[in-house]
Amino acid sequence: MKQSDFWDRMNETFGAAYARSVASDHSLGQLGGRTIDQALAEGENAKAVWMAVCRAWPERIPSRLVR
């Protein structure tokens, strides 16, 4: 998954402004306690980060985006 696709999914799920907040403010256990921004900056695969988001907020993710 390209990072642009990742951000499209984040924006669709959370809204553009809140997506940036989620990415910078929330540490995820699935990412080793890093934020989304930290994980991506450290080279984590965007698909792996997206799947961590899906596990952290399953009620927010549209089913068609869980892949």
N, C-alpha and C positions, 0 to 999 in steps of 0.2 A: 504494500500500500504506500502510495506517495504521501508525503506530509500534507500536500494540498488537499488530498482526499480525506485525510484524517481531520483537518480543520473544517472541511465542509460538513463532516459528520458531527463534529463538536458543535458547530454553529447551529446546525439543524436541531440538535438535541437540546441544547441549553440556551440558544440565542447567542448572538455574537458577543455581547458585553459580558454575560455571565460565563460563557465558555472560557474567556480569557481569565476570569477570576478563578474558575475551577482549576484551570491549568496551572496557575501560579500559586494558589493558596492551599490546595488540598494535597497532603501527602498520602500516598496509597501504599498499603502493605504489599500489594501485588507488584509494586515497582521498587521494592526494597526500601520503602519509607521515603522515596523521592517524590517530588511533584511531577506532574506531566511535563512541564517545561524542562525540569532538570533531566528527566529520563531522555527526552528527545535531544536535548543539547549534548548529552553524553553518548549519543549514537544508538540508543535503544530503537529497535525496529518499530515503525509507526503502527504496524498491525498488532504487535504485542502490546503496545501502549493502549491502543483502541480496545483490545480485549480486556485489559485491566479496567478501563473505564466501564465497559459493559458489565463486568462483575461487581464493580463498586456501586453502580447506579442502575440496576436491572429494571427498575420501574420507570425510568426515564427514557430508556433507549427504545426507539421504534423497532419492532421485530424484524423489519426488512433490513435494518442496519446492523443486526447482530450476525456478523460473518467476517 
